[in-house]
């Protein structure tokens, strides 16, 4: 008989599409009776000595099993002969599962993961099954053949640098054919994101990249861009601030009053961004902090005794002092204010005419107001 175990036939899913057909040879004209699963079919041997019967899918259900086939032949003289065979049914292909949510640990492969150990795709199927794993990554196709272990698990690994970098979804197709010839396949996808970026705004910090005392008191704002949703950490002089980038990728942190050390120094903002895939990127930006200003009035003015006599008044007086080089200085004597001349060494001088000095006896306060190049303002009174 054909279609039975004696000829190594297995009824697979493709064969089963139009039912189960069993054929054989016999004496022309003989009656043939075939019984499978208590369902009996009869036919007559054709003139060429062949016969055939077909069972519907209702009569012989699909699945994985063996069952007896009883064939009885009766010729024109009433002579009968019986033969027993086996029908082997296997219409169930291997199940396949792809654990795409575990690729990269969370369904996403980042730069560090791909660079450290490559990309591994895992799943399950029937123990011993031979699996063809095909990954399509950014238009390129990568194929591996693996065998499922005794526990049903399979694993395909591509070394670091195999897949193209970038940000895209990689498609996975896994297929196999079981011993009966039944094919099966399934698909899935995982995300590849090996890109990280962060920038600090090129706009001058505090308007001129110098943070003065009033600006430090009002808060220093640093801004930039990165990938949307990324966590941004900014460190200045050991002081850390954290922000989450908005949907447009913009980020901003503020160093409030007292956050940064006072003084005059150059510092660097160190920025680290970590995106949703775990990629990190860094950027730095240097700027200056100047929260200090200085001004002093020399003692011993007007002849060295801080006392203006009549002759000195008539000639006018010169007041002197010191400040930071480059500062502008205003001196107020009584009700008169004049701009001082400041030298490259920070020494300042200012002249007051006799007409600006009162007559008689009394005390006049001298106030010096200095504004340095950073915009810091300080005063001194004598």
Phi, psi and omega in degrees: 000151175253153181085015182228175184295333184296339177247022177060034178266136173240127180284099181265186187295323180293316178297324190285348184305320181251030179091184182253120181249130177240130182234167178189188178236152178196186180283126181310135179090347180290154176270136180242132176238126181237127181240124177225125179052043178067012175254121184252131176242143178237151177202177179238139180293129181289172182298334180273005176087010181251156175216162183202140173227150180232133176255138178285168178294337176287322183283324177236099184291156175285174181140204178231105182191169171240147177213157183286148172238118179253119180246127177236129180245134179231120183274183185295340181264003178089005177285133183240147174218140181239151181216135179247132179227185178238137170260122179255119181249128173213092180251013183253109178286165178297136168288145178228135174232137175247124180271065183295334180290348180260354179295126185072006179095335183213018180089000179228132178257119179260182185297315182294318181294315181294322181287332184276314188223010181074206182237127179241127177248130183234169177180193180224157174195198180286133179308135178086354181289144177264120186251137171255118184250120182239123177246127174255112186239112178051043176089352178255147184248134180230129188234139172222150174245126182227160179247134181290137181283180182298334180270003179089357182271146174225157184209134176235127182239135173249129185298162178305138179087358181289311184277147177293146176285170180131200179226112184196168173263128177263131180267140180239130173236125179240130182224158178202164175230126183279178184298337179272358181090010178280121177273152173210153179204159175210161183231161176197185178206155172222165185258138174246126177216098181252013184257134173221142179207150173205143176228156170253136182308138179282351178296139181303134177290132182061022176091332182215017182063020172231120180266114179267185187295315181291324178292320177297322180291329180274353180102133179256123183254128174247136182227167178179194180225154176200191178285140181308137178083356181290152174266124184247128176244127180243131179237124175230123180051040179079000181260124187255141173227146184233143178217159174249127181294143179283183181298336178268002179086358182282144176226158181205137173229152180235130171262105184288178181306131179083357182289320182261144179300141175283164180130191179236114184196164172261140182223167181234130172272122179254121186244130175234130179243135176238118183274180185297335180275352181095003176288141178245149176217151182230157174208155178228156178210129180261137173211175185248148172241128177217097181253010185247142171221155184215137172209144179216150176254127180295146174273162179075037178287166174054073177081006175093000182236010181056025180234125181262116177268182184298316180296318180294324179296316183299324182277349188082162183235159176241126175255146183225165177182195181225157177202184175287136176306138180090351180284156169259141185231133172244134180245128176248122177241111186064244180252009184251130179241131178228151175277134180272160173265124184250126178276171180297338179270004178088000178277136180239154176219152177211142180253137171240128181282168180298328181293339181268358181253133181287157175269164176091196181254144178168179180241130176247131176277142175248125178240129177251128178241120182245138174238116184276179185295339178274351181096005177286141182239136176215158180229158174218145182233141179222000000 
